[in-house]
Amino acid sequence: MIDAQAMLREFDELISIDSLSGEEAAVAAVVEAKLSALGLVVQRDRAHEPIGGQTGNLIAKLPATAPGLPTVMLNAHLDTVGPGNGIRMECRGDQLCSVGDTILGADDKAGVTVILTALREVVACALPHGELQVVFTIAEEIGLHGAHGLDYSLLSPAYALVFDGGRAIGTMTVAAPSAAKLTWRIRGLAAHAGVCPEKGINAIQLAAQAIATMNLGRLDHETTANIGEISGGTARNIVPELCEIRGEARSHDEAKLQAQIEHMHRCFEQAVAVVPGARLEEEVDSSYRSFHLSESDEVVRVGALAAQRLGLPVKYEVGGGGSDANIFNERGIPAVICATGACDPHSLTETCSLSAMKQSAEWLVEMIRVSAGG
């Protein structure tokens, strides 16, 4: 029987440990000790090294209790966004929230709590299962670096259950878009803005002209694009010679994504082309690839059947963001995103329902039963 109050205490313990992306060593040590106490063999990889982080991913394994059962991977991420240091939680009935000056950290320590709780139930009840491979990733929030750098040679799952979802338990995200990070630099020519502005080339003005002609926002039901950051200039009385613009594009359709990237490039190219001496530089970085699972995929069927057995409404969602599931699917591991009870992530109003978090753990235990044919 899962104890909601025990979950509450563990969740409070985990969110009280600062773990901004790249700074997960303290929380990883605590979680590793919890996994070891359950009898799992824990390893760390070196995914942190390319980003200068403190620790790699945690990879833990619970041996199968019977032959022939599928190996299942359980995943959540250890890092949080800011402001995420010094989190203090308060309970408003069933709703958990921060005191208001930080995020809560339910994204994704609710997922970590759900997995730890379910593992304890599986061990305590001696439930039959195939090998359970638990992966707690780092640096998810700043580019899915943990999943990108994960040592996949240590893993061999049939599918993965990613606990990094929303409020309603029984909800699975079965599709998510591809995304690209885009950077442009417009190089103009500096000049004194009062004495000889005609000798300069205003890079910020060219950027503004380009952005004004650009299609942005929600472009259709599959595609979005955004300009999120602009920087440039050195003083108000100097014609700016450099402007850097950072944006993104996402789509569930690869052709549409490429078309949008090309459109945004053309807007900058055309603005720069009319001014002799102006130059454009561009960087396109693929963040993650889209995935699309169907209701007939084994991982989706397992989640749906488990939810139905618990009387939970089954809902399939198409996501608009990226997660570790994108990388797992790209690596050939079918991965579905499961709800944890969290709401309004990345904000000071983030909350998590304790009863829903408990339901999520019960759902995961039932998924393990289903995966074992029980």
Sequence and secondary structure as in RCSB ss.txt:
>XXXX:A:sequence
MIDAQAMLREFDELISIDSLSGEEAAVAAVVEAKLSALGLVVQRDRAHEPIGGQTGNLIAKLPATAPGLPTVMLN
AHLDTVGPGNGIRMECRGDQLCSVGDTILGADDKAGVTVILTALREVVACALPHGELQVVFTIAEEIGLHGAHGL
DYSLLSPAYALVFDGGRAIGTMTVAAPSAAKLTWRIRGLAAHAGVCPEKGINAIQLAAQAIATMNLGRLDHETTA
NIGEISGGTARNIVPELCEIRGEARSHDEAKLQAQIEHMHRCFEQAVAVVPGARLEEEVDSSYRSFHLSESDEVV
RVGALAAQRLGLPVKYEVGGGGSDANIFNERGIPAVICATGACDPHSLTETCSLSAMKQSAEWLVEMIRVSAGG
>XXXX:A:secstr
   HHHHHHHHHHHHTS  BTT  HHHHHHHHHHHHHTT EEEE STTGGGT S   EEEEE  SSTT   EEEE
EE  B SS SS  EEEETTEEEE SSS   HHHHHHHHHHHHHHHHHHHTT   S EEEEEES  TTTSHHHHH 
 GGG   SEEEEE   SSTTEEEEEE EEEEEEEEEE B EETTT GGGSB HHHHHHHHHHT   EEEETTEEE
EEEEEEE S TTEE  EEEEEEEEEESSHHHHHHHHHHHHHHHHHHHHTSTT EEEEEEEEEE  EE  TTSHHH
HHHHHHHHHTT   EEEE SS  HHHHHHHTT  EEEE  SEESTTSTT EEEHHHHHHHHHHHHHHHHHHTT 
